[in-house]
Amino acid sequence: MDYMVWMVFAAALLAIIYAVILISVNNKKPSGSKKMVDIAKLIQDGAKTYLKRQYLSIAVIALTLFVILLYAIGIRTALGFLIGALFSALAGFVGMNVATSANVKTTEAAKQGLKPALKIAFRSGTIMGLLVTGLGLMAAAGYYAIFKDLDALIGLGFGGSFVALFARVGGGIFTKAADVGADIVGKVENDIPEDDPRNPAVIADNVGDNVGDVAGMGADLYESYVDSLIVAMILGVGLFTADKGIYLPLVLAGAGIVAAILGTFAVRVGKRGVHAALNRGIYISAIFMAVFAYLVSKYYVNDINIFYTMITGILTGLLIGKVTGYYTSKKSRPVQQVAKASESGPATNIISGLSLGMTSTIAPVIIISAAILLSFYLMGLFGIALAAVGMLATLAITLATDTYGPVADNAAGIAKMANLPSEVRNRMEELDAVGNTTAAIGKGFAIGSAVLTSIALFAGYSLAVNLTSINIISPPVMVGLMLGAMLPFIFSALTLKAVSDAADVIVAEVRHQFKNIKGLLQGKAEADYNKCISIATDAALKEMIAPALIAIIAPLVIGIVLGPESLGGLLAGTIASGFLLAIMMANSGGAWDNAKKYIEAGNLGGQGSDVHKASVVGDTVGDPFKDTSGPSINILIKLVSIVSLLIAPLILIDFSFTVKVVVASVSVVVMFMILLLNYRIKRSYHV
């Protein structure tokens, strides 16, 4: 291990220490009045309760998988799985606690002005970004330094992917079940504005922002970050002298942490507003990263193509962010067209939003395709993996601008529920509006990075099973391709139905409280917020199991029954189908959301008009699109890819025909049992 690796550990440690310092700074900020603190405590307690129950459920399954990996593959891979899962869960738990503490402090700071409020909200997001990258880099570098075993690192990636899937799916079901339930009864049926304390689902909605968009997004990008490092290390073997090909991704990731920290100091509100301030931080980080990449390529490995490959990854991330912003910002023409379509009713709003989402896939596909071709031309398969590292190198600040969103959203809700002066509410509305855009851009970035990482993992799988090409007209490959293309649709169907069923129960509960709690609608009585939190928690924990099991079982069965080439077809189908579906759902959902906000800003009749009510219906459809199913597909394609790489030695075994028939038969029965059990659980919610 040369001196550069010590610098990697120093960068990872710097991220964690700086995060701890920022936590201390935020904790010293005032939290406001007792009413504000009481509201914030309801959100924090609900988020903590949900996450503890979720992690307990994950732990039971994780220990089972640990035993299976221990006997099937080995202690190092099994131990790596546990460490990867633990670090991912730790980053999510700490980040969520910071966010739920910072929301009320952001509201209190808004009394002094926009700048102090932004500083606290962005600082809390920075903590999350630093923890994800610091823990991820320390896990990858530390585990390899101890065991010098690249195969064992795959277990580390699988652990992160495993937690990410549950965190993203469970958090997404929770947040959108509460959000949809609150909107249907509140906005549509009773014309109650968002974040109104009379709505019993309003606290559950705010809790969901944290468990879905903070803990869930953090786990999602932790997985991409670690997986990209691992596959780049595997593909870098033998490229340079003294194992520099293995250490190079770690060195670049360490430089990325430093670049991201430097970029955070550039986030200052000026004449151009909040969004420009956040963008400035991202651009400054990218410039620093480009400089560091040049220095590393010239003086560490003496290959300028490394620099060009990193630039490819950096630009890919920035371009996808720009495209996503264009299709989801309320200032853009596409979103305003969706808003105008609401004049004809909810049906045309939904049709217009779907059309926008489908059209929005063109640019990301071209951008990712160009990145794949260019990085492969520069450095081969290693170049694709390195481009993914480049895209994720400054993740700390990218995640900071995304996590800032739910903090600002919660803070705006607290300002309304505590009935603070209009100038405070207006400042928080401004921060929240920018947060909606950064959240949409963050989802686009997460999807793009997931695809690039998955393709790099696909390349690693191909090397592991000695696949130099795949015969697409071979029947087993064609079957694998079609099954792979089907997976994102089945996965999305399960998650959408989960939101629908849970929201159905929350709607019934909110209606019940409006009817039976005297004075609630008049603001003279308090709602039972905990009931809706409990419903959303139970639904999320029960219904996140089926999608997760399908994602793990599918590659194992296809690999054993139909062979390595067919599994390659499955990966290709899942990545291509999942990429398009995720982009379409995320951008349609973001467009519906901001079309509604465009109308609420006083356009096309304003809030309370028939046009607004039509847009609320579209937004309600879009909620699980953009916050549950769409983002969860990121993790599906990465999980299928990392599982395929993990089981590569197993599927190279020449199983007998009888074994293959038994495995295929059992898998079909298990799949139907999973779906049937999932259906019965959902049916029980209506009883």
Buried (B, 14 or more C-beta within 10 A) or exposed (E): EEEBBEBBBEBBBBBBEBBBEBBEEBEEBEBBBEBBBEBBEBBBBBBBBBBEBBBEBBBEBBEEBBEEBBEEBBBBBBBBBBBBBBBBBBBBBBBBBBBBBBBBBBBBBBBEBBBBBBBBBBBBBBBBBBBBBBBBBBBBBBBBBEBEBBBBBBBBBBBBBBBBBBBBBBBBBBBBBBBBBBBBBBBBEBEBEBBBBBBBBBBBBBBBBBBBBBBBBBBBBBBBBBBBBBBBBBBBEEBBEEBBBBBBBBBBBBBBBBBBBBBBEBBEBEEEEBBBBBBBBBBBBBBBBBEBBBEBBEEBBEBEBBBBBBBBBBBBBBBBBBBBBBBBBBEBEBBBBBBBBBBEBBEBBBBBBBBBBBBBBEBBBEBBEBBBEBBBEBBBBBBBBBBBBBBBBBBBBBBBBBBBBBBBBBBBBBBBBBEBEEEBBEBBBBBBBBBBBBBBBBBBBBBBBBBBBBBBBBBBBBBBBEBEEBEEEBEBBBBBBEBBBBBBBBBBEBBBBBBBBBBBBBBBBBBBBBEEBEEBBEEEEEBBBBBBBBBBBBBBBBBBBBBBBBBBBBBBBBBBBBBBBBBBBBBBBBBBBBBBBBBBBBBBBBBBBBBBBBBBBEBBBEBEBEBBBBBBBBBBBBBBBBBBBBBBBBBBBBBBBBBBBBBBEEBEEEBEEEEBEBBBEEBEEBBEEBBEBBEEBBEEBEE
